[in-house]
Amino acid sequence: MDSVGIGSADSLAEIYDRYAPQVERWARRLAGPRFDAEDLLHDVFLVVLRRHHEFRNEARITTWLFRITAQVVRWRRRNDVLRRWLWGLHGQALAESRSAGPTPVEEIERREESLRLYAAMDRLPEKYRTVLILSALEESTGEDIAALLGIETNAVWVRLHRARAKLADLLTEEEQP
């Protein structure tokens, strides 16, 4: 089904049903904890609805959907930075977690760690950040990442190595007084 045509309302609904969980997961991981993944998911599929006629079946639909997702997240993150700068809303609180289970203290610790990690990741160049997220959080293979980003597999490994080193440096910098 990865090469399905996107011509009718039925096929658009079928694509949403099949790929929405994957697109939401990508959006959540690319955007980080400050953003509502469900809103991003809807933004992605609004783009799909507007631009479905542009899909030519030359690439896998997951590649097309990932590129739209990455662009929507990039746009939203850029606007969020501008909005926080313009209105001085630095340090927005995290949205409440949907999962139940951990104690309030564990939840606070998890959020602090997540904020710290994403703050460091936000300082990485986008090409390193995206590869790191796809590898570490999505657990995608090098070949899948290469296909999603339209780059060579060797470039994925180089970017991933550099991303890990830069992230480690950023996290170490943060720990030092």
NORCOR-V433503 format. One record per pair of residues at least 4 apart in sequence whose ideal C-beta (glycine too) atoms are under 7 Angstrom apart, sorted by the first residue. I is the first residue (numbers start at 0). GAP is how many residues later the second one is. D is the distance in whole Angstrom. If there is no record, write none. Layout:
# NORCOR-V433503
I|GAP|D, I|GAP|D
This chain:
# NORCOR-V433503
0|17|7, 1|58|5, 1|59|5, 1|60|6, 2|54|5, 2|57|7, 2|58|7, 3|7|6, 3|11|7, 3|57|6, 4|6|6, 4|52|6, 5|5|6, 5|6|6, 5|9|6, 5|46|4, 5|49|5, 6|4|6, 8|4|6, 9|4|6, 10|4|6, 11|4|6, 11|37|7, 11|40|6, 12|4|6, 13|4|6, 14|4|6, 14|46|7, 15|4|5, 15|29|6, 18|4|6, 18|46|6, 19|4|6, 19|21|6, 20|4|6, 21|4|6, 22|4|6, 22|18|6, 22|21|5, 22|42|6, 22|46|5, 23|4|6, 23|13|5, 23|14|7, 23|17|4, 24|4|6, 25|4|6, 25|40|6, 25|43|5, 25|112|7, 26|4|6, 26|10|5, 26|13|4, 26|14|6, 26|17|7, 26|42|6, 26|46|6, 27|9|4, 28|104|5, 28|108|4, 28|109|6, 29|39|7, 29|40|6, 29|43|4, 29|100|7, 29|103|6, 30|4|4, 30|6|7, 30|9|6, 30|42|5, 30|45|7, 30|46|6, 31|86|4, 32|61|5, 32|81|5, 32|82|7, 32|85|6, 33|58|6, 33|60|7, 34|5|6, 34|41|6, 35|4|7, 35|59|6, 36|4|6, 37|4|7, 38|4|6, 39|4|6, 39|32|6, 39|33|6, 39|36|6, 40|4|7, 41|4|6, 42|4|7, 42|29|5, 43|4|6, 43|24|5, 43|25|5, 43|28|5, 44|4|6, 45|4|6, 46|4|6, 46|21|5, 46|25|6, 47|4|6, 47|20|6, 54|9|6, 58|4|4, 58|5|6, 59|87|7, 60|4|6, 61|4|6, 62|4|6, 62|84|6, 62|85|6, 63|4|7, 64|4|6, 65|4|6, 65|82|4, 66|4|6, 67|4|6, 68|4|6, 69|4|6, 69|60|6, 70|4|6, 71|4|6, 72|4|6, 73|4|6, 73|52|7, 74|4|6, 75|4|6, 76|4|7, 77|4|7, 78|4|6, 79|4|6, 80|4|6, 81|4|6, 82|4|6, 82|6|7, 83|5|5, 83|6|6, 93|17|5, 93|21|7, 96|10|6, 101|4|4, 101|5|5, 101|8|7, 102|4|7, 103|4|6, 104|4|6, 105|4|6, 106|4|6, 107|4|6, 108|4|6, 109|4|6, 110|4|6, 111|4|6, 112|4|6, 113|4|6, 114|4|6, 115|4|7, 115|58|7, 116|4|6, 117|4|6, 119|47|6, 119|50|4, 119|51|5, 119|54|6, 120|8|5, 120|11|7, 120|46|7, 122|47|6, 123|4|5, 123|5|4, 123|39|6, 123|42|6, 123|43|6, 124|4|7, 125|4|6, 126|4|7, 126|32|6, 127|4|6, 127|31|6, 127|34|6, 127|35|4, 127|38|6, 128|4|6, 128|34|7, 129|4|6, 129|19|7, 130|4|6, 130|14|6, 130|25|6, 130|28|4, 130|29|5, 130|32|6, 131|4|6, 131|28|7, 131|31|4, 131|32|7, 131|35|7, 132|4|5, 132|5|7, 133|4|5, 133|6|5, 133|11|5, 133|14|7, 134|5|6, 134|10|6, 134|25|5, 139|4|4, 139|5|5, 140|4|7, 141|4|6, 141|11|5, 141|14|5, 141|15|6, 142|4|6, 142|10|6, 143|4|6, 144|4|6, 144|11|5, 145|5|6, 145|6|6, 145|7|4, 145|10|5, 150|4|4, 150|5|6, 152|4|7, 153|4|6, 154|4|6, 155|4|6, 156|4|6, 157|4|6, 158|4|6, 159|4|6, 160|4|7, 161|4|6, 162|4|6, 163|4|6, 164|4|6, 165|4|6, 166|4|6, 167|4|6, 168|4|6, 169|4|6, 170|4|7, 171|4|7
